[in-house]
Amino acid sequence: MVPFCNLTGVRVVELRRDGGVAELPNRPDLQNHMGTVHAAAQFLAAEVSGAAAFSGALAPRIFSLRSFVLRDCRIMYLRPAVGRIRAHGSVDIEVAHPAAERTAEERFEIRGGSLLYDDAGALVAKAEFDYRAWFDAS
């Protein structure tokens, strides 16, 4: 759904009510000058996994979604990432699940996050996101 992801090959590989997983392939053009995964590519994988988690948690209302935007973010790179990256996204289900059951037009803010792991299974980065969502009445 996000054309920019086509440039990097980031794909959602799991979509659940309690989270989502995105994968970033292992490609030379996604590496930095040190031969590890570029920070910007890692960020994209993290953000896509957070958006996937939002979609899974709010699936009952997804067709009435008017807007979903990232308002703020923070990412901490913990160690050099090597190979394919798997980003495990989540959102605050205490906000998401009740919102999924409502039918009125509403805007709300929701927090999310992502944990990124490399091919060796090492935690290489973690991200926090603040999103704003706007739903039409359904």
N, CA, C and O atoms as CSV, one atom per row, in Angstrom:
chain,resi,resn,atom,element,x,y,z
A,1,MET,N,N,0.805,-1.205,0.000
A,1,MET,CA,C,0.000,0.000,0.000
A,1,MET,C,C,0.849,1.272,0.000
A,1,MET,O,O,0.366,2.339,-0.379
A,2,VAL,N,N,2.097,1.166,0.418
A,2,VAL,CA,C,2.980,2.331,0.460
A,2,VAL,C,C,4.001,2.191,-0.672
A,2,VAL,O,O,4.910,1.366,-0.579
A,3,PRO,N,N,3.863,2.981,-1.733
A,3,PRO,CA,C,4.748,2.818,-2.890
A,3,PRO,C,C,6.228,2.908,-2.556
A,3,PRO,O,O,7.034,2.226,-3.189
A,4,PHE,N,N,6.613,3.728,-1.581
A,4,PHE,CA,C,8.019,3.869,-1.216
A,4,PHE,C,C,8.626,2.535,-0.790
A,4,PHE,O,O,9.815,2.300,-1.003
A,5,CYS,N,N,7.821,1.666,-0.194
A,5,CYS,CA,C,8.325,0.354,0.250
A,5,CYS,C,C,8.806,-0.497,-0.919
A,5,CYS,O,O,9.644,-1.382,-0.742
A,6,ASN,N,N,8.286,-0.235,-2.100
A,6,ASN,CA,C,8.724,-0.996,-3.272
A,6,ASN,C,C,10.204,-0.763,-3.584
A,6,ASN,O,O,10.863,-1.632,-4.155
A,7,LEU,N,N,10.719,0.392,-3.217
A,7,LEU,CA,C,12.135,0.685,-3.463
A,7,LEU,C,C,13.050,-0.169,-2.595
A,7,LEU,O,O,14.149,-0.529,-3.017
A,8,THR,N,N,12.607,-0.489,-1.398
A,8,THR,CA,C,13.451,-1.217,-0.450
A,8,THR,C,C,13.096,-2.686,-0.335
A,8,THR,O,O,13.898,-3.485,0.150
A,9,GLY,N,N,11.906,-3.048,-0.773
A,9,GLY,CA,C,11.469,-4.429,-0.649
A,9,GLY,C,C,10.867,-4.769,0.706
A,9,GLY,O,O,10.627,-5.942,0.991
A,10,VAL,N,N,10.618,-3.768,1.553
A,10,VAL,CA,C,9.971,-4.027,2.850
A,10,VAL,C,C,8.581,-4.596,2.597
A,10,VAL,O,O,7.811,-4.059,1.800
A,11,ARG,N,N,8.275,-5.681,3.282
A,11,ARG,CA,C,6.977,-6.350,3.125
A,11,ARG,C,C,6.419,-6.730,4.480
A,11,ARG,O,O,7.165,-7.129,5.374
A,12,VAL,N,N,5.112,-6.608,4.637
A,12,VAL,CA,C,4.428,-7.116,5.826
A,12,VAL,C,C,4.294,-8.620,5.638
A,12,VAL,O,O,3.743,-9.079,4.638
A,13,VAL,N,N,4.799,-9.389,6.602
A,13,VAL,CA,C,4.765,-10.846,6.498
A,13,VAL,C,C,3.835,-11.479,7.528
A,13,VAL,O,O,3.490,-12.654,7.407
A,14,GLU,N,N,3.424,-10.713,8.542
A,14,GLU,CA,C,2.453,-11.181,9.532
A,14,GLU,C,C,1.569,-10.017,9.913
A,14,GLU,O,O,2.038,-8.894,10.096
A,15,LEU,N,N,0.286,-10.296,10.031
A,15,LEU,CA,C,-0.688,-9.286,10.432
A,15,LEU,C,C,-1.656,-9.965,11.392
A,15,LEU,O,O,-2.408,-10.861,11.007
A,16,ARG,N,N,-1.625,-9.522,12.657
A,16,ARG,CA,C,-2.459,-10.128,13.690
A,16,ARG,C,C,-3.183,-9.026,14.454
A,16,ARG,O,O,-2.867,-7.844,14.320
A,17,ARG,N,N,-4.139,-9.428,15.240
A,17,ARG,CA,C,-4.878,-8.466,16.066
A,17,ARG,C,C,-3.969,-7.844,17.140
A,17,ARG,O,O,-4.252,-6.754,17.637
A,18,ASP,N,N,-2.881,-8.539,17.495
A,18,ASP,CA,C,-1.993,-8.024,18.537
A,18,ASP,C,C,-0.635,-7.561,18.004
A,18,ASP,O,O,0.271,-7.298,18.796
A,19,GLY,N,N,-0.476,-7.457,16.703
A,19,GLY,CA,C,0.787,-6.969,16.166
A,19,GLY,C,C,0.983,-7.287,14.704
A,19,GLY,O,O,0.127,-7.888,14.054
A,20,GLY,N,N,2.128,-6.872,14.201
A,20,GLY,CA,C,2.470,-7.126,12.809
A,20,GLY,C,C,3.973,-7.244,12.662
A,20,GLY,O,O,4.731,-6.686,13.455
A,21,VAL,N,N,4.398,-7.974,11.646
A,21,VAL,CA,C,5.817,-8.165,11.388
A,21,VAL,C,C,6.110,-7.738,9.952
A,21,VAL,O,O,5.402,-8.114,9.018
A,22,ALA,N,N,7.168,-6.945,9.800
A,22,ALA,CA,C,7.644,-6.532,8.479
A,22,ALA,C,C,9.061,-7.054,8.306
A,22,ALA,O,O,9.826,-7.138,9.267
A,23,GLU,N,N,9.402,-7.402,7.075
A,23,GLU,CA,C,10.751,-7.857,6.766
A,23,GLU,C,C,11.413,-6.930,5.761
A,23,GLU,O,O,10.797,-6.464,4.803
A,24,LEU,N,N,12.676,-6.683,6.013
A,24,LEU,CA,C,13.532,-5.941,5.101
A,24,LEU,C,C,14.534,-6.943,4.546
A,24,LEU,O,O,15.256,-7.575,5.316
A,25,PRO,N,N,14.595,-7.103,3.221
A,25,PRO,CA,C,15.503,-8.117,2.665
A,25,PRO,C,C,16.968,-7.735,2.842
A,25,PRO,O,O,17.307,-6.581,3.106
A,26,ASN,N,N,17.804,-8.721,2.692
A,26,ASN,CA,C,19.247,-8.518,2.732
A,26,ASN,C,C,19.710,-8.191,1.321
A,26,ASN,O,O,19.815,-9.079,0.474
A,27,ARG,N,N,19.992,-6.898,1.065
A,27,ARG,CA,C,20.439,-6.462,-0.259
A,27,ARG,C,C,21.585,-5.482,-0.115
A,27,ARG,O,O,21.580,-4.661,0.802
A,28,PRO,N,N,22.562,-5.551,-0.997
A,28,PRO,CA,C,23.706,-4.631,-0.927
A,28,PRO,C,C,23.303,-3.155,-0.987
A,28,PRO,O,O,23.944,-2.315,-0.355
A,29,ASP,N,N,22.249,-2.831,-1.739
A,29,ASP,CA,C,21.862,-1.424,-1.863
A,29,ASP,C,C,21.174,-0.885,-0.608
A,29,ASP,O,O,20.865,0.305,-0.547
A,30,LEU,N,N,20.927,-1.729,0.390
A,30,LEU,CA,C,20.330,-1.295,1.649
A,30,LEU,C,C,21.375,-1.199,2.759
A,30,LEU,O,O,21.044,-0.980,3.924
A,31,GLN,N,N,22.634,-1.367,2.378
A,31,GLN,CA,C,23.710,-1.321,3.355
A,31,GLN,C,C,24.385,0.046,3.349
A,31,GLN,O,O,24.314,0.800,2.379
A,32,ASN,N,N,25.033,0.331,4.456
A,32,ASN,CA,C,25.811,1.565,4.553
A,32,ASN,C,C,27.266,1.303,4.143
A,32,ASN,O,O,27.595,0.218,3.664
A,33,HIS,N,N,28.111,2.281,4.331
A,33,HIS,CA,C,29.520,2.160,3.932
A,33,HIS,C,C,30.299,1.153,4.779
A,33,HIS,O,O,31.424,0.794,4.431
A,34,MET,N,N,29.712,0.695,5.885
A,34,MET,CA,C,30.360,-0.287,6.758
A,34,MET,C,C,29.915,-1.715,6.450
A,34,MET,O,O,30.403,-2.670,7.053
A,35,GLY,N,N,28.974,-1.852,5.495
A,35,GLY,CA,C,28.480,-3.177,5.134
A,35,GLY,C,C,27.371,-3.704,6.036
A,35,GLY,O,O,27.010,-4.878,5.960
A,36,THR,N,N,26.832,-2.839,6.888
A,36,THR,CA,C,25.696,-3.232,7.725
A,36,THR,C,C,24.434,-2.540,7.212
A,36,THR,O,O,24.510,-1.657,6.358
A,37,VAL,N,N,23.297,-2.934,7.724
A,37,VAL,CA,C,22.023,-2.398,7.223
A,37,VAL,C,C,21.916,-0.913,7.574
A,37,VAL,O,O,22.106,-0.517,8.724
A,38,HIS,N,N,21.613,-0.113,6.573
A,38,HIS,CA,C,21.507,1.334,6.734
A,38,HIS,C,C,20.419,1.684,7.746
A,38,HIS,O,O,19.366,1.048,7.781
A,39,ALA,N,N,20.680,2.691,8.558
A,39,ALA,CA,C,19.738,3.116,9.593
A,39,ALA,C,C,18.377,3.505,9.009
A,39,ALA,O,O,17.343,3.182,9.593
A,40,ALA,N,N,18.365,4.185,7.880
A,40,ALA,CA,C,17.099,4.611,7.283
A,40,ALA,C,C,16.260,3.411,6.834
A,40,ALA,O,O,15.036,3.426,6.961
A,41,ALA,N,N,16.908,2.391,6.318
A,41,ALA,CA,C,16.188,1.183,5.910
A,41,ALA,C,C,15.598,0.481,7.132
A,41,ALA,O,O,14.478,-0.028,7.081
A,42,GLN,N,N,16.354,0.457,8.225
A,42,GLN,CA,C,15.838,-0.137,9.455
A,42,GLN,C,C,14.626,0.642,9.954
A,42,GLN,O,O,13.632,0.052,10.377
A,43,PHE,N,N,14.714,1.974,9.902
A,43,PHE,CA,C,13.585,2.794,10.343
A,43,PHE,C,C,12.337,2.482,9.532
A,43,PHE,O,O,11.249,2.352,10.091
A,44,LEU,N,N,12.486,2.362,8.233
A,44,LEU,CA,C,11.333,2.062,7.394
A,44,LEU,C,C,10.697,0.732,7.798
A,44,LEU,O,O,9.473,0.638,7.893
A,45,ALA,N,N,11.503,-0.284,8.034
A,45,ALA,CA,C,10.964,-1.577,8.465
A,45,ALA,C,C,10.216,-1.436,9.787
A,45,ALA,O,O,9.150,-2.026,9.963
A,46,ALA,N,N,10.767,-0.660,10.712
A,46,ALA,CA,C,10.108,-0.440,11.999
A,46,ALA,C,C,8.770,0.251,11.808
A,46,ALA,O,O,7.769,-0.168,12.389
A,47,GLU,N,N,8.740,1.302,11.004
A,47,GLU,CA,C,7.502,2.067,10.802
A,47,GLU,C,C,6.443,1.226,10.107
A,47,GLU,O,O,5.265,1.311,10.453
A,48,VAL,N,N,6.839,0.425,9.143
A,48,VAL,CA,C,5.880,-0.434,8.443
A,48,VAL,C,C,5.299,-1.476,9.403
A,48,VAL,O,O,4.108,-1.781,9.342
A,49,SER,N,N,6.135,-2.019,10.284
A,49,SER,CA,C,5.614,-3.000,11.243
A,49,SER,C,C,4.635,-2.349,12.219
A,49,SER,O,O,3.655,-2.977,12.618
A,50,GLY,N,N,4.888,-1.103,12.608
A,50,GLY,CA,C,3.951,-0.383,13.468
A,50,GLY,C,C,2.622,-0.128,12.775
A,50,GLY,O,O,1.560,-0.282,13.378
A,51,ALA,N,N,2.682,0.261,11.512
A,51,ALA,CA,C,1.450,0.476,10.738
A,51,ALA,C,C,0.695,-0.837,10.550
A,51,ALA,O,O,-0.535,-0.852,10.580
A,52,ALA,N,N,1.424,-1.941,10.356
A,52,ALA,CA,C,0.776,-3.249,10.238
A,52,ALA,C,C,0.089,-3.619,11.544
A,52,ALA,O,O,-1.021,-4.150,11.533
A,53,ALA,N,N,0.740,-3.344,12.668
A,53,ALA,CA,C,0.133,-3.628,13.973
A,53,ALA,C,C,-1.149,-2.827,14.148
A,53,ALA,O,O,-2.145,-3.349,14.648
A,54,PHE,N,N,-1.128,-1.556,13.739
A,54,PHE,CA,C,-2.333,-0.717,13.794
A,54,PHE,C,C,-3.441,-1.335,12.942
A,54,PHE,O,O,-4.581,-1.442,13.393
A,55,SER,N,N,-3.117,-1.735,11.734
A,55,SER,CA,C,-4.105,-2.318,10.828
A,55,SER,C,C,-4.712,-3.591,11.410
A,55,SER,O,O,-5.922,-3.798,11.319
A,56,GLY,N,N,-3.892,-4.434,12.000
A,56,GLY,CA,C,-4.396,-5.662,12.593
A,56,GLY,C,C,-5.293,-5.398,13.794
A,56,GLY,O,O,-6.347,-6.016,13.939
A,57,ALA,N,N,-4.867,-4.472,14.657
A,57,ALA,CA,C,-5.628,-4.170,15.871
A,57,ALA,C,C,-6.955,-3.492,15.562
A,57,ALA,O,O,-7.930,-3.676,16.291
A,58,LEU,N,N,-7.000,-2.711,14.491
A,58,LEU,CA,C,-8.218,-1.977,14.146
A,58,LEU,C,C,-8.890,-2.521,12.895
A,58,LEU,O,O,-9.622,-1.800,12.217
A,59,ALA,N,N,-8.648,-3.770,12.591
A,59,ALA,CA,C,-9.192,-4.395,11.383
A,59,ALA,C,C,-10.705,-4.257,11.248
A,59,ALA,O,O,-11.183,-4.049,10.133
A,60,PRO,N,N,-11.485,-4.362,12.330
A,60,PRO,CA,C,-12.935,-4.242,12.155
A,60,PRO,C,C,-13.394,-2.894,11.579
A,60,PRO,O,O,-14.485,-2.802,11.016
A,61,ARG,N,N,-12.568,-1.856,11.718
A,61,ARG,CA,C,-12.945,-0.524,11.221
A,61,ARG,C,C,-12.051,-0.038,10.089
A,61,ARG,O,O,-12.158,1.120,9.683
A,62,ILE,N,N,-11.193,-0.872,9.581
A,62,ILE,CA,C,-10.160,-0.399,8.670
A,62,ILE,C,C,-10.733,0.267,7.410
A,62,ILE,O,O,-10.090,1.149,6.841
A,63,PHE,N,N,-11.912,-0.135,6.971
A,63,PHE,CA,C,-12.473,0.464,5.761
A,63,PHE,C,C,-13.091,1.830,6.017
A,63,PHE,O,O,-13.462,2.523,5.070
A,64,SER,N,N,-13.209,2.233,7.279
A,64,SER,CA,C,-13.697,3.584,7.573
A,64,SER,C,C,-12.548,4.512,7.996
A,64,SER,O,O,-12.781,5.620,8.478
A,65,LEU,N,N,-11.306,4.043,7.809
A,65,LEU,CA,C,-10.137,4.858,8.150
A,65,LEU,C,C,-10.008,6.007,7.158
A,65,LEU,O,O,-9.894,5.786,5.953
A,66,ARG,N,N,-10.025,7.214,7.663
A,66,ARG,CA,C,-9.850,8.393,6.819
A,66,ARG,C,C,-8.380,8.804,6.773
A,66,ARG,O,O,-7.867,9.179,5.719
A,67,SER,N,N,-7.710,8.731,7.916
A,67,SER,CA,C,-6.332,9.195,7.982
A,67,SER,C,C,-5.593,8.455,9.091
A,67,SER,O,O,-6.154,8.158,10.146
A,68,PHE,N,N,-4.335,8.168,8.830
A,68,PHE,CA,C,-3.454,7.536,9.811
A,68,PHE,C,C,-2.071,8.097,9.554
A,68,PHE,O,O,-1.458,7.799,8.529
A,69,VAL,N,N,-1.571,8.910,10.480
A,69,VAL,CA,C,-0.294,9.567,10.256
A,69,VAL,C,C,0.619,9.397,11.459
A,69,VAL,O,O,0.177,9.344,12.607
A,70,LEU,N,N,1.895,9.314,11.160
A,70,LEU,CA,C,2.927,9.274,12.179
A,70,LEU,C,C,3.205,10.714,12.601
A,70,LEU,O,O,3.558,11.554,11.773
A,71,ARG,N,N,3.044,10.993,13.899
A,71,ARG,CA,C,3.242,12.356,14.401
A,71,ARG,C,C,4.590,12.542,15.074
A,71,ARG,O,O,5.165,13.630,15.032
A,72,ASP,N,N,5.094,11.489,15.691
A,72,ASP,CA,C,6.364,11.593,16.394
A,72,ASP,C,C,6.984,10.203,16.462
A,72,ASP,O,O,6.279,9.194,16.425
A,73,CYS,N,N,8.303,10.163,16.563
A,73,CYS,CA,C,8.961,8.858,16.630
A,73,CYS,C,C,10.325,8.992,17.292
A,73,CYS,O,O,10.929,10.063,17.353
A,74,ARG,N,N,10.763,7.867,17.775
A,74,ARG,CA,C,12.102,7.774,18.345
A,74,ARG,C,C,12.610,6.377,18.050
A,74,ARG,O,O,11.894,5.395,18.245
A,75,ILE,N,N,13.837,6.286,17.583
A,75,ILE,CA,C,14.431,4.976,17.332
A,75,ILE,C,C,15.817,4.945,17.975
A,75,ILE,O,O,16.581,5.908,17.917
A,76,MET,N,N,16.100,3.822,18.577
A,76,MET,CA,C,17.400,3.631,19.197
A,76,MET,C,C,18.068,2.443,18.525
A,76,MET,O,O,17.555,1.324,18.548
A,77,TYR,N,N,19.217,2.706,17.928
A,77,TYR,CA,C,19.998,1.654,17.282
A,77,TYR,C,C,20.931,1.058,18.331
A,77,TYR,O,O,21.740,1.767,18.929
A,78,LEU,N,N,20.811,-0.241,18.546
A,78,LEU,CA,C,21.522,-0.886,19.641
A,78,LEU,C,C,22.831,-1.534,19.234
A,78,LEU,O,O,23.771,-1.603,20.026
A,79,ARG,N,N,22.890,-2.011,17.996
A,79,ARG,CA,C,24.114,-2.656,17.494
A,79,ARG,C,C,24.032,-2.722,15.981
A,79,ARG,O,O,22.942,-2.593,15.425
A,80,PRO,N,N,25.151,-2.918,15.297
A,80,PRO,CA,C,25.106,-3.031,13.835
A,80,PRO,C,C,24.216,-4.201,13.407
A,80,PRO,O,O,24.268,-5.288,13.984
A,81,ALA,N,N,23.419,-3.955,12.406
A,81,ALA,CA,C,22.489,-4.973,11.889
A,81,ALA,C,C,23.084,-5.600,10.640
A,81,ALA,O,O,23.604,-4.907,9.765
A,82,VAL,N,N,22.999,-6.929,10.572
A,82,VAL,CA,C,23.553,-7.657,9.435
A,82,VAL,C,C,22.473,-8.575,8.868
A,82,VAL,O,O,21.799,-9.297,9.603
A,83,GLY,N,N,22.325,-8.530,7.538
A,83,GLY,CA,C,21.387,-9.444,6.874
A,83,GLY,C,C,19.952,-8.944,6.887
A,83,GLY,O,O,19.684,-7.750,7.016
A,84,ARG,N,N,19.052,-9.887,6.751
A,84,ARG,CA,C,17.611,-9.589,6.721
A,84,ARG,C,C,17.179,-9.071,8.094
A,84,ARG,O,O,17.672,-9.524,9.127
A,85,ILE,N,N,16.255,-8.119,8.084
A,85,ILE,CA,C,15.718,-7.553,9.316
A,85,ILE,C,C,14.251,-7.938,9.444
A,85,ILE,O,O,13.481,-7.827,8.490
A,86,ARG,N,N,13.875,-8.392,10.636
A,86,ARG,CA,C,12.464,-8.642,10.970
A,86,ARG,C,C,12.069,-7.646,12.046
A,86,ARG,O,O,12.658,-7.618,13.127
A,87,ALA,N,N,11.073,-6.835,11.746
A,87,ALA,CA,C,10.589,-5.812,12.668
A,87,ALA,C,C,9.242,-6.264,13.222
A,87,ALA,O,O,8.306,-6.519,12.466
A,88,HIS,N,N,9.153,-6.359,14.538
A,88,HIS,CA,C,7.940,-6.810,15.224
A,88,HIS,C,C,7.238,-5.589,15.809
A,88,HIS,O,O,7.703,-5.003,16.787
A,89,GLY,N,N,6.108,-5.210,15.197
A,89,GLY,CA,C,5.394,-4.015,15.599
A,89,GLY,C,C,4.244,-4.305,16.540
A,89,GLY,O,O,3.675,-5.396,16.547
A,90,SER,N,N,3.918,-3.293,17.338
A,90,SER,CA,C,2.777,-3.390,18.248
A,90,SER,C,C,2.166,-2.003,18.416
A,90,SER,O,O,2.808,-0.988,18.145
A,91,VAL,N,N,0.916,-1.982,18.867
A,91,VAL,CA,C,0.253,-0.734,19.252
A,91,VAL,C,C,-0.415,-0.966,20.599
A,91,VAL,O,O,-0.574,-2.105,21.038
A,92,ASP,N,N,-0.798,0.112,21.242
A,92,ASP,CA,C,-1.454,0.041,22.545
A,92,ASP,C,C,-2.844,-0.573,22.362
A,92,ASP,O,O,-3.767,0.105,21.910
A,93,ILE,N,N,-2.992,-1.836,22.708
A,93,ILE,CA,C,-4.278,-2.513,22.485
A,93,ILE,C,C,-5.354,-2.023,23.449
A,93,ILE,O,O,-6.540,-2.229,23.191
A,94,GLU,N,N,-4.976,-1.383,24.543
A,94,GLU,CA,C,-5.980,-0.807,25.447
A,94,GLU,C,C,-6.682,0.378,24.795
A,94,GLU,O,O,-7.796,0.728,25.186
A,95,VAL,N,N,-6.053,0.988,23.819
A,95,VAL,CA,C,-6.676,2.054,23.031
A,95,VAL,C,C,-7.291,1.466,21.765
A,95,VAL,O,O,-8.419,1.799,21.402
A,96,ALA,N,N,-6.547,0.591,21.097
A,96,ALA,CA,C,-6.960,0.096,19.782
A,96,ALA,C,C,-8.197,-0.785,19.838
A,96,ALA,O,O,-9.139,-0.557,19.079
A,97,HIS,N,N,-8.225,-1.766,20.700
A,97,HIS,CA,C,-9.339,-2.718,20.681
A,97,HIS,C,C,-10.686,-2.074,21.013
A,97,HIS,O,O,-11.664,-2.371,20.327
A,98,PRO,N,N,-10.794,-1.200,22.036
A,98,PRO,CA,C,-12.074,-0.508,22.224
A,98,PRO,C,C,-12.449,0.378,21.030
A,98,PRO,O,O,-13.617,0.447,20.650
A,99,ALA,N,N,-11.459,1.052,20.441
A,99,ALA,CA,C,-11.738,1.895,19.268
A,99,ALA,C,C,-12.235,1.064,18.099
A,99,ALA,O,O,-13.055,1.535,17.310
A,100,ALA,N,N,-11.755,-0.152,17.976
A,100,ALA,CA,C,-12.177,-1.033,16.879
A,100,ALA,C,C,-13.645,-1.397,16.977
A,100,ALA,O,O,-14.268,-1.727,15.969
A,101,GLU,N,N,-14.210,-1.341,18.182
A,101,GLU,CA,C,-15.609,-1.726,18.392
A,101,GLU,C,C,-16.575,-0.554,18.239
A,101,GLU,O,O,-17.778,-0.764,18.085
A,102,ARG,N,N,-16.071,0.659,18.279
A,102,ARG,CA,C,-16.961,1.820,18.167
A,102,ARG,C,C,-17.324,2.074,16.705
A,102,ARG,O,O,-16.670,1.561,15.797
A,103,THR,N,N,-18.361,2.861,16.490
A,103,THR,CA,C,-18.812,3.132,15.117
A,103,THR,C,C,-18.903,4.617,14.795
A,103,THR,O,O,-19.158,4.978,13.647
A,104,ALA,N,N,-18.701,5.481,15.777
A,104,ALA,CA,C,-18.823,6.917,15.546
A,104,ALA,C,C,-17.569,7.466,14.873
A,104,ALA,O,O,-16.492,6.875,14.951
A,105,GLU,N,N,-17.735,8.613,14.207
A,105,GLU,CA,C,-16.559,9.302,13.687
A,105,GLU,C,C,-15.707,9.723,14.872
A,105,GLU,O,O,-16.229,10.211,15.874
A,106,GLU,N,N,-14.422,9.539,14.764
A,106,GLU,CA,C,-13.549,9.938,15.857
A,106,GLU,C,C,-12.114,10.091,15.387
A,106,GLU,O,O,-11.683,9.513,14.389
A,107,ARG,N,N,-11.404,10.889,16.148
A,107,ARG,CA,C,-9.959,11.035,15.992
A,107,ARG,C,C,-9.344,10.648,17.330
A,107,ARG,O,O,-9.883,10.966,18.390
A,108,PHE,N,N,-8.225,9.968,17.267
A,108,PHE,CA,C,-7.541,9.623,18.506
A,108,PHE,C,C,-6.062,9.412,18.241
A,108,PHE,O,O,-5.629,9.204,17.108
A,109,GLU,N,N,-5.309,9.472,19.321
A,109,GLU,CA,C,-3.883,9.217,19.245
A,109,GLU,C,C,-3.604,7.854,19.852
A,109,GLU,O,O,-4.275,7.418,20.788
A,110,ILE,N,N,-2.590,7.187,19.291
A,110,ILE,CA,C,-2.251,5.855,19.751
A,110,ILE,C,C,-0.735,5.677,19.681
A,110,ILE,O,O,-0.079,6.140,18.748
A,111,ARG,N,N,-0.210,5.010,20.671
A,111,ARG,CA,C,1.228,4.732,20.716
A,111,ARG,C,C,1.516,3.361,20.126
A,111,ARG,O,O,0.708,2.436,20.214
A,112,GLY,N,N,2.670,3.261,19.533
A,112,GLY,CA,C,3.103,1.993,18.976
A,112,GLY,C,C,4.598,1.827,19.153
A,112,GLY,O,O,5.286,2.718,19.651
A,113,GLY,N,N,5.085,0.678,18.741
A,113,GLY,CA,C,6.508,0.422,18.846
A,113,GLY,C,C,6.928,-0.709,17.937
A,113,GLY,O,O,6.094,-1.379,17.328
A,114,SER,N,N,8.222,-0.914,17.852
A,114,SER,CA,C,8.760,-1.979,17.025
A,114,SER,C,C,10.103,-2.428,17.590
A,114,SER,O,O,10.913,-1.613,18.033
A,115,LEU,N,N,10.319,-3.734,17.565
A,115,LEU,CA,C,11.603,-4.323,17.923
A,115,LEU,C,C,12.175,-4.944,16.664
A,115,LEU,O,O,11.490,-5.709,15.984
A,116,LEU,N,N,13.422,-4.626,16.344
A,116,LEU,CA,C,14.059,-5.102,15.118
A,116,LEU,C,C,15.137,-6.125,15.434
A,116,LEU,O,O,15.984,-5.921,16.304
A,117,TYR,N,N,15.082,-7.230,14.703
A,117,TYR,CA,C,16.031,-8.326,14.881
A,117,TYR,C,C,16.723,-8.613,13.555
A,117,TYR,O,O,16.101,-8.542,12.495
A,118,ASP,N,N,18.016,-8.938,13.620
A,118,ASP,CA,C,18.741,-9.286,12.396
A,118,ASP,C,C,18.720,-10.796,12.189
A,118,ASP,O,O,18.083,-11.524,12.950
A,119,ASP,N,N,19.412,-11.259,11.165
A,119,ASP,CA,C,19.414,-12.686,10.811
A,119,ASP,C,C,19.906,-13.590,11.936
A,119,ASP,O,O,19.499,-14.749,12.026
A,120,ALA,N,N,20.778,-13.067,12.793
A,120,ALA,CA,C,21.305,-13.867,13.900
A,120,ALA,C,C,20.345,-13.888,15.091
A,120,ALA,O,O,20.609,-14.548,16.097
A,121,GLY,N,N,19.232,-13.163,14.970
A,121,GLY,CA,C,18.268,-13.098,16.069
A,121,GLY,C,C,18.606,-12.050,17.110
A,121,GLY,O,O,17.970,-11.993,18.162
A,122,ALA,N,N,19.598,-11.220,16.831
A,122,ALA,CA,C,20.009,-10.181,17.771
A,122,ALA,C,C,19.075,-8.979,17.669
A,122,ALA,O,O,18.703,-8.569,16.570
A,123,LEU,N,N,18.698,-8.418,18.810
A,123,LEU,CA,C,17.920,-7.190,18.843
A,123,LEU,C,C,18.848,-6.052,18.431
A,123,LEU,O,O,19.820,-5.759,19.128
A,124,VAL,N,N,18.552,-5.409,17.299
A,124,VAL,CA,C,19.447,-4.385,16.762
A,124,VAL,C,C,18.915,-2.970,16.916
A,124,VAL,O,O,19.683,-2.011,16.857
A,125,ALA,N,N,17.601,-2.828,17.114
A,125,ALA,CA,C,17.012,-1.497,17.268
A,125,ALA,C,C,15.634,-1.622,17.895
A,125,ALA,O,O,14.978,-2.661,17.815
A,126,LYS,N,N,15.218,-0.532,18.520
A,126,LYS,CA,C,13.842,-0.469,19.010
A,126,LYS,C,C,13.315,0.934,18.753
A,126,LYS,O,O,14.037,1.925,18.859
A,127,ALA,N,N,12.039,0.984,18.415
A,127,ALA,CA,C,11.429,2.252,18.024
A,127,ALA,C,C,10.130,2.474,18.787
A,127,ALA,O,O,9.451,1.526,19.183
A,128,GLU,N,N,9.803,3.746,18.984
A,128,GLU,CA,C,8.533,4.146,19.583
A,128,GLU,C,C,7.869,5.127,18.628
A,128,GLU,O,O,8.530,5.982,18.039
A,129,PHE,N,N,6.557,4.993,18.481
A,129,PHE,CA,C,5.809,5.831,17.547
A,129,PHE,C,C,4.577,6.422,18.211
A,129,PHE,O,O,3.946,5.785,19.054
A,130,ASP,N,N,4.243,7.643,17.824
A,130,ASP,CA,C,2.970,8.266,18.187
A,130,ASP,C,C,2.222,8.532,16.890
A,130,ASP,O,O,2.701,9.245,16.008
A,131,TYR,N,N,1.036,7.942,16.797
A,131,TYR,CA,C,0.210,8.075,15.605
A,131,TYR,C,C,-1.061,8.847,15.929
A,131,TYR,O,O,-1.494,8.899,17.080
A,132,ARG,N,N,-1.651,9.445,14.900
A,132,ARG,CA,C,-3.004,10.010,15.004
A,132,ARG,C,C,-3.843,9.308,13.943
A,132,ARG,O,O,-3.444,9.180,12.786
A,133,ALA,N,N,-5.013,8.861,14.375
A,133,ALA,CA,C,-5.944,8.165,13.476
A,133,ALA,C,C,-7.252,8.926,13.425
A,133,ALA,O,O,-7.670,9.552,14.399
A,134,TRP,N,N,-7.887,8.856,12.266
A,134,TRP,CA,C,-9.191,9.496,12.080
A,134,TRP,C,C,-10.067,8.507,11.355
A,134,TRP,O,O,-9.749,8.069,10.250
A,135,PHE,N,N,-11.178,8.157,11.984
A,135,PHE,CA,C,-12.138,7.232,11.400
A,135,PHE,C,C,-13.436,7.941,11.095
A,135,PHE,O,O,-13.908,8.757,11.886
A,136,ASP,N,N,-14.017,7.628,9.940
A,136,ASP,CA,C,-15.374,8.054,9.629
A,136,ASP,C,C,-16.341,7.181,10.416
A,136,ASP,O,O,-15.965,6.113,10.899
A,137,ALA,N,N,-17.574,7.628,10.545
A,137,ALA,CA,C,-18.602,6.789,11.160
A,137,ALA,C,C,-18.819,5.581,10.266
A,137,ALA,O,O,-18.818,5.688,9.039
A,138,SER,N,N,-19.003,4.434,10.898
A,138,SER,CA,C,-19.200,3.224,10.093
A,138,SER,C,C,-20.560,2.602,10.335
A,138,SER,O,O,-20.886,1.577,9.736
